């Protein structure tokens, strides 16, 4: 090729590279400074001053309810972040929980839930599937929850080219605390393991409304000896009766002797003064004496009718 044409071709390629490079740099700078803004997220704990979350999760939704982005803060006070300027709705809650997980969806249906679990998981024994009350036999079995602090902000606007923008978020306790106390227990001894379950509880926590959601589930829980005549359990749930307020609530107590008991505590749950702190009391439980009072069925569990003792 002619030397002059070679030089001309090289100059043309160099000029084209400069144009492309200049265009990329301009686009990046324009996006960074024109559309993204720096904001402060501030958590105000006036509704739960003693809360001690591991992390705080903030979900941003566009005005049509679609999820936009998520940020997680390692400080309960919040922190600084960058986000595209615009209008948002916000849902927030604590994170890094062992048993609670997110069910990400649109703003109105964004929820927290727990994992599936074996009905006898608190007992840590392989006794096979135990009998269940007929009234709740088809409910899914889910683990207890952990304390959730959550809240929502239905409208916030972040403007372009404006300094010092922030949003204050006020978390409040959204879960419910349950206490189950069994008094006047007979034959309580060291060589028998006991666990329990409660039916009619909520599968999910709807974060946008801080309310029970999903289908009714049965939740197994550990129950410990308080003294020679008393058993006690304390655990956290998402609440009760997510769909139908007439759902029954049965406490089932299972023993390692494969004897079980069902107690109807519906009225105690429904008539509680504080839906966030529910106390259930069961008076009278006669545990089996070794080798007595058990007529085993094929699966080894006590062969009894579906008897439910009314404790209301």
N, C-alpha and C positions, 0 to 999 in steps of 0.2 A: 504494500500500500504506500501511496505517496506520503513522505514525511509530514507534509503540511496537513494532509487529511488525518493522519494519526494524532497530531497535536490537537486538531479541531475536535476530534472524537473524544479525546481525554478531557478537554475543557468542558464539553457538553455533559459528560458523565459526572464530573465534579460539581457542576452547577445544579444538575438534577438532584444529587445527594444533598446539597445544601438546602434546596427547597423542601425536600422530604423531611429532613432533620428539623428545619425551622417550623414546619407544620406540626410535627409531633410535640415539640416543646411548647408551642403556643396553646395547643389543645389541653395539655396536662395542667399548665399554669392557670388557664381559664377555669377548668373544673375545680381545682383546688381552692382558689380564692373566690370564685364567683358563686359556688353552690354549697360547699361545705362550711359549716360554722362550728365554733368551739363553744360548748355549753358545760355548765356545772349541774350535776345531779346531787341534790341535797335531801337526805333522809331525815325527817323530823320524827322523833320517837316519843312524842307527847302521849300517844295512846298506849304505848308499851315500853315504858322507860327501862325495864329490866330485860328486854329482849337481847339475846346473844347469838345472832345468826352467824354461820360460817362465812357465807357470801350473800350478796343481794343481786337478784336478777331483774333486769328492766327490759320489757318488751315494748317496742314501738309499732303501732299500727297506723296505716293510712286512714283517712276519713271514711273510706268505704268498708273498713273493718279488716282489711287484709294485712297479714303480718309483714312488717318491713325489715326490722333488724332487732337483734338482741345484744345487750351488753351485761357483763357480770362484774360486780365490784367486790373486792376483797375487804373493804372497810364498811362497817355499818353506817358510816357517815356519808358514803357516796364517793364521788370523784368527778374528774373531768373527762370529757369525751368529744369526739367530732361526729357530726351527723349532717346529712343533707338538709338544707334549709327547707322549711315547709310546715304544714299543719299535721299534728299527730294526736292519737289517743295512746295512753300508756297503761299497761298492766305490770305490776311488780310484786315480787315475793322473794323470800329467802331461798337460797340454793344449797347445793352439796349436801343433800339429805340421802340417807341410805335407803329408806323404804318409799320415799315419795318421788315421783317422776312427772314430767310434763306431758300433757296430751295437747300438743300445739295445734291450734285451729284459728279460725277468725276470732275477732275480738269478743263477740258475744258467747262463743263456745269454748274459749281457751280454758283449760282445766288442769288440775293436778289429780293424780290417782296413785294407787299403790300396786304392788306386785301380787300375782296369784300366789297362793300359799296352801300347804296341806292343813287340813283341819286339826291335826294333832301335832303340828310343828312345834308349839311351845313345850310339849312334853319330851321331845327328842327321843322317842321310842318308836320302833316299827311295829305297830299293832294292827296294821291294815286300816281300811276305811271304816270309821265308826258309824253307827246308825245316826240318822238325822231326823228332826221333827218333820212330819209330813208337810206341815204348813210352810216350811222354808227349805225343803229338801233340794229344790232346784236352784237355789241362790248360788251365784259364784262365791268362792271363798277368797278373800283378799286380806292382806296383812294390815296390822294396825298402822296408823299414820305417825307422823312426827309433827311437832308444833309448827304451824305455818303462820308467818306474819305477812300480810298482803294488803293490796289496795289498788286503786285505779285513779286515773286522771283522764277525764273524757275529752279535754281539749287543751292543746298547747300549741303555740306558734313560735317557730324559730326563724328569725329574719336574717337575710343576707347582709353582710358587711356591718354587723352590729356587735359590739363588744359587750362582755359582762352578762350574757344571757344565762339564766338558770331556771330550774324548776324544783319546787319543794314537794316531796312525796311523804305522805303520812301513813306508814304501815300500822296495821292493827292485827291483833290475833284473830285468825279466821277459823281455826279448828276448834273442836269441842273436847273437853276433858271428861272422862267417865271414871267413876269409882264403883266397883262391885264389892260388896261386903257380905260374906256368908257367916252367920252367927249360929251358935248352938250346934256345932258340928260334933258328931259322935264318931268314935273310933279313928280319930286323926292320929296317924303314926308315921314313923320315918320311912318305912319300907313300901309306901304307896305314893305314886306320882299322880298329880292332878293337873289338868288343864281345863280351859273353858272356851266357850264361843258365844257370841251374841248375834242374833239375826236382825234383818231389817235396817241395816246401816247403809250409809251412802257410799257408792262406788267412787265418786269424784267430788272435788270442790271446784265450783265455777268461780273463777277469780274475778270476773267482771262484776258479779253480784255478791261475792263472798257467801254463796249459798250452796246447799247440798245439791248434787246433780248425779246423773247416771241412773243405773238400776239398783235396787236393793241388793246388798251382799251380806254374807255372814263373815264375821271377823273373829278369828281365834285369838286368845290372849292368855298370857301366863297369870296364874293365880297362886299367891304365896301364903304360907302359914304366918299369921300374925301372932297367935298364941295357941294354946292347946285346944281351943274351942272356936277359933275364928280363922277364916281365909279372907284375903283381901287382894284386889287387883286395881291397878291404875293404868289407864292407857288413853291414847289420843285417837280420835276419829274425825271424819269430815261431816259428822252429823247423822241424822236419821231421816227415814221416810222421804227419799228424794223425789218420788213420783206420786205416791198415794199416801195421804196422811192417816189412812186406816190400817197401814201395815202392822202386823203383830211383831212383837219382840220377845224372843225366847232365849233365855240363858241355858245352854247345855253344859253340864259338868261331866267330864270324862275322867275315868281313873285307869291306872295301869292294871287293875284287876279285871278290866273290860266290863265294868259296870258303869252305867251312865244315868244321868238325871236331867229332866227338862223342867224349867220353871218359866211360867208366863209372867213377864215383867212389863207388859205393854203399858199399863196405866202409870207405872212409875216413870217410864220414859216420857210418855205424852204429857203427863201432868207436872213435870219438873218446873220449878219456878224459873230456872235459868237454863236455857237450851244449850249454853256453852259449858255448863258444869252440871253434869247429871250424876246423881247418886242412886244406886240400886242396892236394896237390902233384901237378902234371902234369909229367912229364919227357919232353921231346922234342916240338917242334912245328915243322914245316917249312912256312913261309909261302910262297906262290907268288911266283915271279919274274914281272915284267910280261910278259904274252904267252906264258907257258909253263905247261903242266900243267893247263889248264882246258878241259874239254869242256862247253860251255854247253848247258843244257836250254832248253826253250821260254821259261821265265821268266828265263833268263839266269844262274841259279845253276849251279854245277858239277854235272854229271850223274853222280852216283855212287850206288851202292847204299846202303842204310841201314846203314852200317858204324859200329860203336861200338868204340872202342879201350878195352880193359880196363886201367884204371890202378890196380886194387886189389891 
